[in-house]
Structures are given as C-alpha cells and as structure tokens.
Amino acid sequence: MTLLVYEKPTESAYLSIDGTFTNPFSMSIDGRTGGTLDFQLFVRNGDTTKWYDDISVSTISGTGNALVNGSLGFGIKLQVGNKRPTLEEWNLITPGAAADFTDVLGSIVSADVTVYLPFWIQIRVPGNQPANVVKDIQLVISATEHLI
C-alpha cells in the first residue's frame, strides 16, 4: 500500500513509514503540567497504478493501548476533515477510535495522486507525569487497494 502521511500538503514532506524513523512525526508535552495538542495531518496516494477507497486512520501503541485509548488519562483522538474540531466536537470523539474518510483516491480509470485528505489528531497527556519519551505510537492507514 502506498498511502502516505504528510505534515503539509506537499509531496516531499511525507513522514517515515518503514519504522526507521528517518522522518518521524514528533511533538512534546510537559508531563509535569500535562496538556493537549491538536494538529492537522494529510493522507495522499503515492502510487499512480493504484486507487483507494474505504480509507481510515487509527493509532496503535507497542506498549499497549493505554497510551491511546484514554484509560490512563492519556489519549489520542482522530477526526477527518479540513476544519479544526471545536472543544465540543473533540469531546464527542472516543480516544483510540479510528476515523473514516468518505473520500476515495482515484477510480478504476486513474489514480489520484494530487489530493491530500486532511485529518486532525489530538494528543492528551495528564499532569503530574514523570519525564518520559514515548516512541512507539504509530498511525495506521487502512484502505481497500485497487489496481488501475
């Protein structure tokens, strides 16, 4: 599968997908005070011989999903769309739940390698946490892949 994640809607800015962390996504929250960060990322088709539908984005953690699903106060939420979700909209989203795109990238006639599908990610860290570096949370892009 050649769906890639980007920080900006530009072709050269995709994030590492092979586990080598050559261009990882990173962010920082002070665990002493805790906090929440939300930011926009994009999904794009990088293969002119394929098209995709049923696209979704989710998160997993190698140390268990407690860092993703909110059970320990930590949480990651995802929302598809171009508009930044309001606080009320974020509150309606379940931590750890996948976000589904309604768009497709291409058709049986041609691949669409120009559209960047936007989504938002929110990361919450509770306060009073010891200093820690978390390196094993991954974004997972799932889709049905079709040959042209």
C-alpha positions as CSV (number, residue, x, y, z in Angstrom):
1,M,0.0,0.0,0.0
2,T,1.3,3.4,-0.9
3,L,-0.8,5.7,1.2
4,L,1.5,8.2,2.8
5,V,1.0,10.6,5.7
6,Y,2.2,14.3,5.4
7,E,2.5,17.2,7.8
8,K,1.9,19.6,5.0
9,P,0.1,19.1,1.6
10,T,3.4,19.0,-0.3
11,E,4.8,15.9,-2.0
12,S,8.3,16.0,-0.4
13,A,7.2,16.1,3.3
14,Y,5.9,12.6,3.9
15,L,6.6,11.0,7.3
16,S,8.6,7.8,7.7
17,I,6.5,4.7,7.1
18,D,9.1,1.9,7.4
19,G,9.9,2.1,11.1
20,T,13.3,3.6,10.6
21,F,12.2,7.0,12.0
22,T,14.1,8.7,9.2
23,N,11.4,11.4,9.2
24,P,9.2,10.7,12.2
25,F,6.3,12.8,13.4
26,S,7.2,14.2,16.8
27,M,5.6,16.5,19.4
28,S,6.3,17.5,23.0
29,I,4.0,18.0,26.1
30,D,5.3,18.8,29.5
31,G,4.2,15.9,31.7
32,R,4.5,17.9,34.9
33,T,1.7,20.2,33.8
34,G,0.0,18.0,31.3
35,G,-1.7,19.3,28.3
36,T,-3.4,18.7,24.9
37,L,-2.1,19.3,21.4
38,D,-4.1,19.1,18.2
39,F,-2.7,19.4,14.7
40,Q,-3.6,18.6,11.1
41,L,-2.0,15.8,9.0
42,F,-2.8,14.6,5.5
43,V,-3.1,11.3,3.6
44,R,-2.2,11.0,-0.1
45,N,-1.9,8.2,-2.6
46,G,1.7,7.9,-3.8
47,D,1.2,5.2,-6.5
48,T,-0.1,6.0,-10.0
49,T,-1.0,2.4,-10.6
50,K,-3.5,2.1,-7.7
51,W,-6.6,3.7,-6.3
52,Y,-8.0,3.5,-2.8
53,D,-11.4,3.6,-1.0
54,D,-12.6,2.7,2.4
55,I,-9.7,4.8,3.9
56,S,-9.4,5.1,7.6
57,V,-6.7,6.3,10.1
58,S,-6.1,4.9,13.6
59,T,-3.4,4.7,16.2
60,I,-1.7,1.8,18.0
61,S,0.9,1.6,20.7
62,G,3.6,-1.1,21.1
63,T,3.3,-1.0,24.8
64,G,-0.5,-1.5,24.9
65,N,-3.3,0.8,24.0
66,A,-3.5,2.6,27.4
67,L,-1.5,5.4,25.8
68,V,-4.0,5.6,23.0
69,N,-7.5,4.8,24.4
70,G,-7.7,7.2,27.4
71,S,-7.8,4.5,30.1
72,L,-4.8,6.1,32.0
73,G,-5.7,9.7,31.2
74,F,-3.5,9.7,28.1
75,G,-5.4,9.7,24.9
76,I,-5.3,10.2,21.1
77,K,-8.3,11.3,19.1
78,L,-8.7,11.5,15.4
79,Q,-11.1,13.5,13.2
80,V,-11.4,13.6,9.4
81,G,-11.8,17.0,7.8
82,N,-10.2,20.3,6.9
83,K,-11.8,22.3,9.8
84,R,-10.1,22.2,13.2
85,P,-12.6,20.5,15.6
86,T,-14.0,22.6,18.4
87,L,-13.7,21.6,22.0
88,E,-17.2,20.3,21.9
89,E,-16.5,18.2,18.8
90,W,-13.3,16.7,20.4
91,N,-15.3,15.8,23.5
92,L,-17.7,13.7,21.4
93,I,-14.8,11.6,20.0
94,T,-13.7,8.4,21.7
95,P,-10.0,8.2,22.4
96,G,-8.4,5.4,20.3
97,A,-11.2,5.2,17.8
98,A,-10.5,5.1,14.1
99,A,-11.5,8.0,11.8
100,D,-13.1,7.1,8.4
101,F,-12.7,9.1,5.3
102,T,-15.7,9.4,2.9
103,D,-13.4,10.4,0.0
104,V,-11.7,8.0,-2.4
105,L,-8.3,8.5,-4.0
106,G,-8.8,7.6,-7.7
107,S,-11.1,5.4,-9.7
108,I,-10.9,2.3,-11.9
109,V,-9.8,4.8,-14.7
110,S,-7.0,6.6,-12.9
111,A,-5.1,7.1,-9.7
112,D,-5.5,10.4,-7.8
113,V,-2.0,11.3,-6.6
114,T,-2.8,15.1,-6.2
115,V,-5.4,15.2,-3.4
116,Y,-4.3,15.4,0.2
117,L,-7.1,14.1,2.5
118,P,-6.9,16.2,5.8
119,F,-7.4,14.8,9.3
120,W,-6.8,16.1,12.8
121,I,-5.1,14.4,15.6
122,Q,-5.4,15.4,19.3
123,I,-3.0,14.1,21.9
124,R,-3.7,14.4,25.6
125,V,-1.2,13.9,28.4
126,P,-2.4,14.2,32.1
127,G,-0.4,16.3,34.5
128,N,1.9,15.0,37.2
129,Q,3.7,12.6,34.9
130,P,7.4,11.6,35.2
131,A,9.7,12.6,32.4
132,N,9.3,10.1,29.6
133,V,9.9,9.7,25.9
134,V,7.2,7.7,24.1
135,K,8.4,6.4,20.8
136,D,6.1,3.5,19.9
137,I,2.8,5.1,19.0
138,Q,2.0,4.7,15.3
139,L,-0.6,6.0,12.9
140,V,-2.2,3.2,10.9
141,I,-3.7,3.9,7.5
142,S,-6.1,1.2,6.3
143,A,-7.8,1.1,2.9
144,T,-9.0,-1.1,0.1
145,E,-6.4,-1.1,-2.6
146,H,-7.4,-1.4,-6.3
147,L,-5.2,-1.8,-9.4
148,I,-6.0,0.6,-12.3
